[in-house]
Amino acid sequence: MGHGGERRRLRAYDGELGEAVARAQEGDEAAFAVAYRIVQPGLLGYVRGIVGDDAEDVTSDAWLEIARDLGRFTGDGAGFRGWTATIARHRALDHLRRQRVRPRATALEQDVLDLPARHSTHEQALESLSTVRALELVQALPRDQAEAVLLRVVVGLDSPAAARVLGKRPGAVRTATHRGLKRLAGELGVQS
């Protein structure tokens, strides 16, 4: 997939997601399952980037809250992505506070991502970021950079939506994303 392919794919899903959410709000359980199926992979990846191995539990808790508060949500598919990411983020940060630990960076093998040498821009380091091992690499970034990269790439939010989740200005999120990707590219041996 070319640069940006993942985000384009997510945007294509957003129409379907918006319809599923609207039906789920009217009590359609099958529609809620569709929304879950679309959102869960990115949400889990985002939470794993914050809390590591406890991501499944934290994300499950987030979904209980999402289901409970679904009637309060207003917006489209992309909006739903941002709303669920905000809930999951609060759950993840609560979890870390209870543990009173910083996210642990995992020791990484050399072959974390098999990126061919011809990849010439740091943006192309993104293509493999949905893999668990790549997420371990992201965990080693400073928190603001890690979250910005995860929200933009894994959850598929644009800069303004990611900024709302993080409570920051879009420019700050763009900068953090850029720095995070640049650092990842360095880790991956990709020339930027």
Disulfide bonds with the S-S distance in Angstrom:
none
